[in-house]
Amino acid sequence: MSAITEHTQALVIGGGPAGSTTATLLARNGVDVTLLELSRFPRYHIGESLLPSILPIMDLLGAREKMDNYGYTRKEGAYLEWGRERWPLNFGEMAGDRTYGFQVIRSEFDHMLLKHAAEQGVKVFEGIEVRSLHFDGDRPVRASYLIKGENGNAGQLGEITFDYLIDASGRKGVMANYYLHNRRFHDVFKNIAIWGYWKDYDKMGTGRAGDIAVGSIPNGWLWGIPLHDGTISVGVVMHKDAVAAKRGISQEEIYCEAIESSTLISNILKNATMTSQLKTETDYSYTAEQFSGPGYFLCGDAACFLDPLLSSGVHLATFSAMLAAASISSILSGEVTEQEASNFFEKSYRQAYLRFLVFLSAFYDINRGRDAYFWEAQRLTPADVDANNLKAAFLTLVTGLKDMNDAQTDTHHFVLEMMSKRIDENLNFRKDKQVLETLEGEQLAQKNENANFFSSVEGFFALNKEEAVDGLYVSTDPQLRLARVA
């Protein structure tokens, strides 16, 4: 291992998708970047289903060919059994363009991104624990670290100064948990996930190989994610209260009972054998009350995480990475001030996060007819989201929102109701594939409007003048930066 330098323009803590993406984009813009990662890759991580939004990020990173040729399972869509509804969902069918995502083994995917970062000029160091940060006022300026010794040896201490900090330390949340003390767990989405891996499953159980399978059950839902090593990741998500009510029942029994309760997942696994120990996560739905400040940006899980249902983890991680890299690059080039860049990052990232939050809450909410507490507990409330932030996130998407009264209850109810109606409309369009392809006139216009709405929720925004935030937007020509609306 080469020596860690004493100073760097940008210090990135964490080598997951958020950290490696930010670091690579900065390095490709000529910024001196040092990345310190606690683990030694490859290392295990959950979050295996990637949205099609990963493709433009791979293009920006210069890693699209690696992604396409690696051998990951290609994901053309999903199959859902949600309450009484059953439907296949094909990516791109509403917008008129065929696209795809991937199902990945995260240890391999994350390692691929980290190695690519090093190839692009990032100084990557693994097995490095950032032990403390030191500040000049509110601005972090120096990090103390420990180089973890091999075979349990004590290791070596060191320090590095920096101009800008990207905290991509994941759930550990170095800045949010230890310095800002501003991580807040949601009252909504207090769920527990239990999962494991199976082999010899029915690869055509959803009608098409590669699709993610999502099946609801009375007290939760299950995922089935087919992976390129021949296994399938199968997990159950249940509200903590629903799990607590099953006193005296083991984790394994809860997991197996959930699988048996889903016709979709149980059919996929009818001849399968489990190949792993069960894993579990809880208390994973949270947000920092502030994503950026003087000289620092919180990216990916270090800033926030929602829920596995919509596969938003890597999406938000890479989106925030793009925002941070564009912001820092433009500060260094003198195109924007630090305050302008920080405000842009904060508002853009929070809007993306809140749009997914409402989408998620509404998706759970469409099954409120059930008596089970799980479904009722996923409702969005004023305690979870500030009404002004929620309004800002949907202002450009919803006609009439700007004229609403600022009362929190009105805003939350209106936005959630609007999202629920859009979801119902979207699913109704998708049910008959032949009719979808032959729509004309008013129905075609309505379909396109619905597709554009969800493209703004699920995709990357602030990438053009029309979606500018405070007069700034992300430009990729001739390189990644923030541009001003003339």
C-alpha positions as CSV (number, residue, x, y, z in Angstrom):
1,M,0.0,0.0,0.0
2,S,1.3,3.4,-0.9
3,A,1.4,6.1,1.8
4,I,-1.7,8.2,2.5
5,T,-0.9,11.8,1.6
6,E,-1.0,14.5,4.3
7,H,-3.4,16.7,2.3
8,T,-6.1,16.1,-0.4
9,Q,-8.6,18.4,-2.1
10,A,-11.5,16.0,-1.4
11,L,-11.6,13.3,1.3
12,V,-14.2,10.6,0.8
13,I,-15.1,8.4,3.8
14,G,-16.5,5.1,2.5
15,G,-16.0,3.0,-0.6
16,G,-19.6,1.9,-1.3
17,P,-21.6,3.1,-4.3
18,A,-22.0,6.7,-2.9
19,G,-18.3,7.1,-2.1
20,S,-16.8,5.4,-5.1
21,T,-19.2,7.3,-7.5
22,T,-18.4,10.7,-5.9
23,A,-14.7,10.0,-5.9
24,T,-14.6,8.8,-9.5
25,L,-16.7,11.8,-10.9
26,L,-14.4,14.2,-9.0
27,A,-11.2,12.5,-10.2
28,R,-12.5,12.6,-13.8
29,N,-12.9,16.4,-13.4
30,G,-9.2,16.7,-12.3
31,V,-9.8,16.9,-8.6
32,D,-7.3,15.3,-6.2
33,V,-9.3,12.7,-4.3
34,T,-8.4,10.4,-1.4
35,L,-10.9,7.6,-0.4
36,L,-10.6,5.8,2.9
37,E,-12.6,2.6,3.3
38,L,-13.0,0.7,6.6
39,S,-13.4,-2.7,5.1
40,R,-11.3,-4.7,2.7
41,F,-13.3,-5.4,-0.5
42,P,-15.0,-7.5,-1.5
43,R,-17.3,-7.4,1.4
44,Y,-21.0,-8.4,1.9
45,H,-23.8,-5.9,1.5
46,I,-27.6,-6.2,1.0
47,G,-29.4,-4.1,-1.6
48,E,-29.0,-6.2,-4.8
49,S,-31.7,-4.9,-7.1
50,L,-30.7,-1.8,-9.1
51,L,-33.1,0.5,-11.0
52,P,-32.5,1.5,-14.6
53,S,-31.1,4.9,-13.3
54,I,-27.8,3.0,-12.8
55,L,-27.2,3.2,-16.5
56,P,-26.7,7.0,-16.9
57,I,-24.5,6.9,-13.8
58,M,-22.3,4.2,-15.4
59,D,-22.1,6.3,-18.5
60,L,-20.8,9.3,-16.4
61,L,-18.3,7.1,-14.6
62,G,-17.0,5.7,-17.9
63,A,-17.9,2.2,-16.6
64,R,-21.0,1.3,-18.7
65,E,-19.1,-1.3,-20.7
66,K,-17.8,-3.0,-17.5
67,M,-21.4,-3.0,-16.2
68,D,-22.9,-4.5,-19.3
69,N,-20.2,-7.1,-19.8
70,Y,-19.8,-8.3,-16.2
71,G,-22.5,-10.9,-16.3
72,Y,-24.9,-9.5,-13.8
73,T,-28.5,-10.6,-14.1
74,R,-30.3,-8.3,-16.4
75,K,-33.5,-6.8,-14.9
76,E,-36.2,-6.0,-17.4
77,G,-38.9,-5.3,-14.8
78,A,-40.8,-6.8,-11.9
79,Y,-43.7,-9.0,-11.1
80,L,-45.9,-8.0,-8.2
81,E,-48.6,-9.7,-6.3
82,W,-49.7,-6.8,-4.1
83,G,-52.9,-7.3,-2.2
84,R,-55.5,-8.4,-4.7
85,E,-53.6,-7.1,-7.6
86,R,-51.2,-9.1,-9.8
87,W,-49.3,-7.6,-12.7
88,P,-46.0,-7.7,-14.6
89,L,-44.2,-4.3,-14.8
90,N,-41.8,-3.7,-17.7
91,F,-39.3,-0.9,-17.4
92,G,-39.8,1.7,-20.1
93,E,-43.2,0.6,-21.3
94,M,-44.9,3.7,-20.1
95,A,-42.3,6.1,-21.5
96,G,-42.1,4.3,-24.8
97,D,-38.4,3.3,-24.5
98,R,-37.2,-0.1,-23.5
99,T,-34.6,0.0,-20.7
100,Y,-33.3,-2.2,-18.0
101,G,-31.6,-2.4,-14.6
102,F,-29.5,-5.2,-13.0
103,Q,-29.7,-7.6,-10.1
104,V,-26.2,-7.7,-8.6
105,I,-24.2,-9.4,-5.9
106,R,-23.2,-6.3,-4.0
107,S,-19.8,-7.6,-2.9
108,E,-18.9,-7.9,-6.6
109,F,-20.6,-4.7,-7.8
110,D,-19.2,-2.5,-5.1
111,H,-15.7,-3.9,-5.6
112,M,-16.0,-3.2,-9.3
113,L,-16.9,0.4,-8.6
114,L,-14.1,0.8,-6.1
115,K,-11.5,-0.7,-8.5
116,H,-12.8,1.6,-11.2
117,A,-12.3,4.6,-9.0
118,A,-8.7,3.7,-8.5
119,E,-8.3,3.3,-12.2
120,Q,-9.7,6.8,-12.7
121,G,-7.1,8.3,-10.4
122,V,-8.7,8.2,-7.0
123,K,-6.2,7.3,-4.2
124,V,-8.1,4.4,-2.7
125,F,-7.1,3.0,0.7
126,E,-8.9,0.0,2.3
127,G,-8.7,-1.2,5.9
128,I,-8.6,2.5,7.1
129,E,-10.8,3.5,10.1
130,V,-11.6,7.2,10.3
131,R,-11.5,7.7,14.1
132,S,-12.2,11.4,14.4
133,L,-12.8,14.6,12.5
134,H,-11.4,18.0,13.5
135,F,-13.1,21.3,12.7
136,D,-12.4,24.9,12.1
137,G,-15.6,26.3,13.4
138,D,-18.4,24.3,11.7
139,R,-16.1,23.2,8.9
140,P,-14.3,19.8,9.0
141,V,-10.7,20.2,7.9
142,R,-8.7,17.2,9.2
143,A,-9.3,13.5,9.9
144,S,-7.4,11.2,12.2
145,Y,-7.3,7.6,11.0
146,L,-6.1,4.2,11.9
147,I,-4.5,1.8,9.4
148,K,-5.9,-1.5,10.6
149,G,-3.1,-4.0,11.1
150,E,-3.1,-7.4,9.5
151,N,-4.0,-10.4,11.8
152,G,-5.2,-8.2,14.6
153,N,-2.0,-6.1,14.9
154,A,-2.4,-2.6,16.5
155,G,-2.0,-0.7,13.2
156,Q,-0.7,2.8,12.5
157,L,-2.2,6.2,13.3
158,G,-2.2,9.1,10.9
159,E,-3.9,12.4,9.9
160,I,-4.9,14.0,6.7
161,T,-6.2,17.5,6.0
162,F,-8.7,18.3,3.2
163,D,-10.6,21.1,1.6
164,Y,-13.9,19.2,1.2
165,L,-15.3,16.1,2.9
166,I,-17.7,13.6,1.4
167,D,-19.2,11.4,4.1
168,A,-20.3,8.2,2.4
169,S,-19.8,6.1,5.5
170,G,-23.1,4.3,5.2
171,R,-25.3,3.5,8.2
172,K,-22.3,4.3,10.4
173,G,-22.9,8.0,9.5
174,V,-19.7,9.6,10.8
175,M,-21.0,13.2,10.5
176,A,-24.6,12.6,11.3
177,N,-24.2,10.4,14.3
178,Y,-21.0,11.6,15.9
179,Y,-20.8,15.3,15.1
180,L,-24.1,16.8,13.8
181,H,-26.2,14.4,16.0
182,N,-29.0,15.0,13.5
183,R,-30.1,11.5,12.4
184,R,-33.8,10.9,13.0
185,F,-35.5,7.6,12.7
186,H,-38.9,7.6,11.1
187,D,-42.1,6.9,12.9
188,V,-43.3,5.4,9.6
189,F,-41.5,2.3,8.2
190,K,-40.4,0.8,11.5
191,N,-39.8,-2.5,9.8
192,I,-37.6,-5.5,10.2
193,A,-36.1,-7.4,7.2
194,I,-35.1,-11.1,7.4
195,W,-33.5,-12.7,4.4
196,G,-31.5,-15.6,3.0
197,Y,-30.3,-17.2,-0.2
198,W,-31.7,-20.2,-2.1
199,K,-30.6,-22.4,-5.1
200,D,-32.5,-24.6,-7.6
201,Y,-35.4,-22.1,-7.7
202,D,-37.9,-21.6,-10.5
203,K,-36.2,-19.1,-12.7
204,M,-39.4,-18.5,-14.7
205,G,-41.6,-18.1,-11.6
206,T,-42.5,-14.5,-12.7
207,G,-42.9,-15.4,-16.3
208,R,-39.5,-13.9,-17.3
209,A,-36.0,-14.7,-16.0
210,G,-34.3,-11.8,-14.2
211,D,-37.4,-10.0,-12.8
212,I,-37.6,-9.1,-9.2
213,A,-40.6,-10.8,-7.5
214,V,-42.6,-8.8,-4.9
215,G,-45.4,-10.5,-3.0
216,S,-47.5,-9.0,-0.2
217,I,-48.7,-11.1,2.8
218,P,-51.1,-10.1,5.6
219,N,-48.4,-8.6,7.8
220,G,-45.8,-7.5,5.3
221,W,-44.2,-8.4,1.9
222,L,-41.4,-10.5,0.4
223,W,-38.8,-10.0,-2.3
224,G,-37.2,-12.5,-4.6
225,I,-34.1,-11.2,-6.4
226,P,-32.4,-13.6,-8.9
227,L,-28.6,-13.4,-9.0
228,H,-26.0,-14.3,-11.6
229,D,-24.4,-17.0,-9.4
230,G,-27.5,-19.2,-9.7
231,T,-29.0,-18.2,-6.3
232,I,-32.0,-16.1,-5.4
233,S,-32.1,-13.6,-2.5
234,V,-35.4,-13.9,-0.7
235,G,-36.4,-11.6,2.1
236,V,-39.4,-10.7,4.2
237,V,-40.2,-7.2,5.5
238,M,-42.6,-6.9,8.5
239,H,-43.4,-4.1,10.9
240,K,-41.7,-4.4,14.2
241,D,-45.0,-4.6,16.1
242,A,-46.1,-7.6,13.9
243,V,-42.9,-9.4,14.6
244,A,-43.1,-8.6,18.4
245,A,-46.6,-10.1,18.4
246,K,-45.2,-13.5,17.4
247,R,-43.7,-14.2,20.8
248,G,-42.2,-17.6,21.2
249,I,-41.7,-18.1,17.4
250,S,-38.2,-18.2,16.1
251,Q,-36.8,-16.0,13.4
252,E,-36.6,-19.0,11.1
253,E,-40.2,-19.9,11.7
254,I,-41.3,-16.3,11.0
255,Y,-39.4,-16.4,7.8
256,C,-40.7,-19.7,6.6
257,E,-44.2,-18.9,7.6
258,A,-44.0,-15.7,5.5
259,I,-42.8,-17.6,2.5
260,E,-45.7,-20.1,2.8
261,S,-48.1,-17.1,3.0
262,S,-47.1,-15.8,-0.5
263,T,-48.3,-17.8,-3.5
264,L,-45.8,-16.1,-5.7
265,I,-42.6,-16.7,-3.6
266,S,-43.6,-20.1,-2.4
267,N,-44.1,-21.3,-6.0
268,I,-40.7,-19.9,-6.9
269,L,-39.1,-21.8,-4.1
270,K,-41.1,-25.0,-4.2
271,N,-38.1,-27.1,-5.3
272,A,-35.4,-24.8,-3.9
273,T,-32.8,-25.4,-1.1
274,M,-31.6,-22.7,1.2
275,T,-27.9,-22.1,1.0
276,S,-27.2,-19.5,3.7
277,Q,-27.8,-18.5,7.3
278,L,-30.6,-16.0,7.8
279,K,-29.6,-12.3,8.0
280,T,-31.6,-9.5,9.6
281,E,-31.8,-5.7,9.7
282,T,-33.9,-3.3,11.7
283,D,-34.1,0.4,12.4
284,Y,-32.9,1.2,8.9
285,S,-35.4,3.9,7.9
286,Y,-33.9,7.3,8.9
287,T,-32.8,10.7,7.6
288,A,-30.3,13.3,8.7
289,E,-32.0,16.7,9.3
290,Q,-29.1,18.3,7.3
291,F,-27.3,16.9,4.3
292,S,-24.6,19.5,3.8
293,G,-22.8,22.3,5.4
294,P,-19.5,24.3,5.3
295,G,-17.1,22.1,3.4
296,Y,-19.0,18.8,3.7
297,F,-21.6,16.7,1.9
298,L,-23.5,13.6,3.2
299,C,-24.1,11.0,0.5
300,G,-26.0,7.8,0.3
301,D,-26.9,5.9,3.5
302,A,-24.7,8.3,5.5
303,A,-27.5,10.8,4.8
304,C,-30.7,8.7,4.6
305,F,-32.3,5.4,3.9
306,L,-35.9,4.5,3.3
307,D,-37.0,0.9,2.7
308,P,-36.1,-2.0,0.3
309,L,-39.5,-2.0,-1.4
310,L,-38.7,0.4,-4.3
311,S,-34.9,-0.4,-4.6
312,S,-34.1,3.2,-3.9
313,G,-30.8,2.7,-1.9
314,V,-28.2,2.6,-4.7
315,H,-30.3,5.1,-6.7
316,L,-30.2,7.8,-4.0
317,A,-26.6,6.9,-3.2
318,T,-25.4,7.5,-6.8
319,F,-27.7,10.5,-7.3
320,S,-26.4,12.3,-4.3
321,A,-22.9,11.4,-5.4
322,M,-23.5,13.1,-8.8
323,L,-24.9,16.2,-7.0
324,A,-21.9,16.3,-4.6
325,A,-19.3,15.9,-7.4
326,A,-20.9,18.5,-9.6
327,S,-21.2,20.9,-6.6
328,I,-17.5,20.5,-5.5
329,S,-16.2,20.7,-9.1
330,S,-18.1,24.0,-9.6
331,I,-16.9,25.5,-6.3
332,L,-13.3,24.7,-7.2
333,S,-13.7,26.2,-10.7
334,G,-15.3,29.4,-9.2
335,E,-18.6,29.0,-11.1
336,V,-20.6,28.9,-7.8
337,T,-20.1,29.9,-4.2
338,E,-19.9,27.3,-1.5
339,Q,-23.2,28.5,-0.1
340,E,-24.9,28.2,-3.5
341,A,-23.6,24.7,-4.0
342,S,-24.5,23.6,-0.5
343,N,-28.1,24.9,-0.9
344,F,-28.4,23.2,-4.3
345,F,-27.2,19.9,-2.9
346,E,-29.4,20.1,0.2
347,K,-32.6,20.9,-1.7
348,S,-32.0,18.6,-4.7
349,Y,-31.1,15.6,-2.6
350,R,-34.0,16.2,-0.1
351,Q,-36.5,16.5,-3.0
352,A,-35.3,13.2,-4.5
353,Y,-35.6,11.5,-1.1
354,L,-39.0,13.0,-0.3
355,R,-40.5,12.0,-3.6
356,F,-39.4,8.4,-2.9
357,L,-40.7,8.6,0.6
358,V,-44.2,9.6,-0.6
359,F,-44.2,7.0,-3.3
360,L,-43.3,4.4,-0.8
361,S,-45.9,5.5,1.7
362,A,-48.6,5.6,-1.0
363,F,-47.6,2.2,-2.3
364,Y,-48.1,0.7,1.1
365,D,-51.2,2.7,1.5
366,I,-53.0,1.3,-1.5
367,N,-53.6,-1.8,0.6
368,R,-55.0,-0.1,3.6
369,G,-58.2,-2.1,3.3
370,R,-56.4,-4.9,5.2
371,D,-56.9,-5.0,9.0
372,A,-53.3,-5.8,9.7
373,Y,-51.4,-3.1,11.6
374,F,-48.5,-3.4,9.1
375,W,-50.3,-1.6,6.4
376,E,-51.8,1.1,8.6
377,A,-48.4,1.8,10.2
378,Q,-46.8,2.9,6.9
379,R,-48.8,6.1,6.5
380,L,-47.0,9.3,6.0
381,T,-47.5,11.8,8.8
382,P,-46.5,15.4,9.6
383,A,-44.2,14.0,12.3
384,D,-42.1,12.4,9.5
385,V,-41.9,15.2,7.0
386,D,-41.9,18.9,7.2
387,A,-44.8,20.3,5.1
388,N,-42.7,23.0,3.5
389,N,-40.0,20.5,2.4
390,L,-42.7,18.2,1.1
391,K,-44.3,21.0,-0.8
392,A,-41.0,22.0,-2.4
393,A,-40.4,18.4,-3.5
394,F,-43.7,18.2,-5.4
395,L,-44.2,21.8,-6.4
396,T,-43.2,21.3,-10.1
397,L,-45.0,18.0,-10.4
398,V,-48.5,18.8,-9.0
399,T,-50.7,21.4,-10.5
400,G,-52.3,23.5,-7.8
401,L,-49.8,22.7,-5.0
402,K,-48.4,26.2,-5.1
403,D,-51.8,27.6,-4.2
404,M,-52.4,25.3,-1.3
405,N,-52.6,26.5,2.3
406,D,-49.4,25.8,4.2
407,A,-51.2,23.8,6.9
408,Q,-49.2,20.5,7.4
409,T,-52.3,18.2,7.4
410,D,-53.5,19.7,4.1
411,T,-50.2,19.3,2.4
412,H,-49.5,15.8,3.6
413,H,-53.0,14.6,2.7
414,F,-53.0,16.2,-0.7
415,V,-49.6,14.9,-1.8
416,L,-50.3,11.4,-0.5
417,E,-53.7,11.3,-2.2
418,M,-52.2,12.6,-5.5
419,M,-49.4,9.9,-5.4
420,S,-52.0,7.2,-4.7
421,K,-54.1,8.2,-7.6
422,R,-51.0,8.3,-9.9
423,I,-50.0,4.8,-8.8
424,D,-53.5,3.5,-9.5
425,E,-53.5,5.2,-12.9
426,N,-50.1,3.8,-13.7
427,L,-51.0,0.2,-12.8
428,N,-54.3,0.4,-14.7
429,F,-52.4,1.4,-17.9
430,R,-49.9,-1.4,-17.4
431,K,-52.4,-4.2,-17.0
432,D,-53.2,-4.7,-20.7
433,K,-50.0,-4.6,-22.6
434,Q,-51.6,-4.7,-26.1
435,V,-54.0,-1.8,-25.3
436,L,-51.0,0.2,-23.8
437,E,-49.2,0.0,-27.2
438,T,-52.2,1.3,-29.2
439,L,-53.4,4.3,-27.1
440,E,-54.3,7.4,-28.9
441,G,-55.6,10.9,-28.3
442,E,-56.5,11.9,-24.8
443,Q,-55.6,8.4,-23.3
444,L,-52.1,8.6,-24.9
445,A,-51.6,12.1,-23.5
446,Q,-52.8,10.9,-20.0
447,K,-50.4,8.0,-20.2
448,N,-47.5,10.2,-21.2
449,E,-48.3,12.6,-18.4
450,N,-48.3,9.7,-15.9
451,A,-45.0,8.4,-17.3
452,N,-43.4,11.8,-17.0
453,F,-44.6,12.1,-13.4
454,F,-42.9,8.9,-12.3
455,S,-39.8,9.6,-14.4
456,S,-39.4,12.7,-12.2
457,V,-40.0,10.6,-9.0
458,E,-37.8,7.6,-9.9
459,G,-35.2,9.3,-12.1
460,F,-32.6,12.0,-11.8
461,F,-33.9,15.5,-12.0
462,A,-32.2,19.0,-11.9
463,L,-30.4,17.9,-15.1
464,N,-31.8,20.6,-17.3
465,K,-32.9,24.3,-17.1
466,E,-36.6,23.4,-16.7
467,E,-35.8,21.5,-13.5
468,A,-33.3,24.0,-12.0
469,V,-33.2,24.4,-8.2
470,D,-32.6,28.0,-7.2
471,G,-31.4,28.8,-10.7
472,L,-28.8,26.0,-10.8
473,Y,-28.9,22.6,-12.6
474,V,-26.5,19.8,-13.3
475,S,-24.8,19.9,-16.7
476,T,-22.7,17.1,-18.1
477,D,-21.4,19.0,-21.1
478,P,-18.4,19.4,-21.5
479,Q,-18.0,17.9,-18.0
480,L,-20.0,17.4,-14.8
481,R,-20.7,20.8,-13.2
482,L,-23.4,23.1,-12.0
483,A,-24.7,25.5,-14.6
484,R,-26.8,28.6,-14.1
485,V,-30.1,29.4,-15.8
486,A,-29.4,32.4,-18.0
